[in-house]
């Protein structure tokens, strides 16, 4: 069997596919396509065209998919056990969504649950195409991967998607902050980051900032944000650190 993992990151606006070596997380092949569809049938038709053109192999060691949407909430496992995914989602985002589109992922490492919305066309297409695929919300998948690494020292992670970003703070083996923010420019990212660090009382604390991206477009935004941070020199003890593809982290989630 191949030692390569097929990793997919998809939202309503784009799909990203990569073949990643499980041994060292090296991306050996990658494709990104913008999605402009507005109906379930339109999405499935376009996805079929994209994946037919990719000529993928049929012997990947693992198949994983991350679904991206800002409509996601993290709740303690103990609280979730006393309610339902529907109740949590409606409390956070209102009742204007079909109950069948509400799903959840348990994150046992964090004793938390990710509750989110996912359209039926996402599940139906990928399960039919790759029956063995493991899928999660992209933020749940990222958090699970981060907690496979050293999580004692403070790490601030900014993960870029097309139209929003996630900011997570991990310290002493615990997730101490997690939220998503809309953004358009690197200045928006900087504003949200500085606000979070100030509210969390971390401006003068030690730590490191890492960036995750899904394609060249979001990589450019991460690089521009990194440059702004370095030019601003706002932190005495927080190191502005690495920029890497979030697609590689999916190898840590199976």
Order of alpha helices (4+ residues) and beta strands (2+ residues): beta-beta-beta-alpha-beta-beta-alpha-alpha-beta-beta-alpha-beta-alpha-beta-beta-beta-alpha-beta-alpha-beta
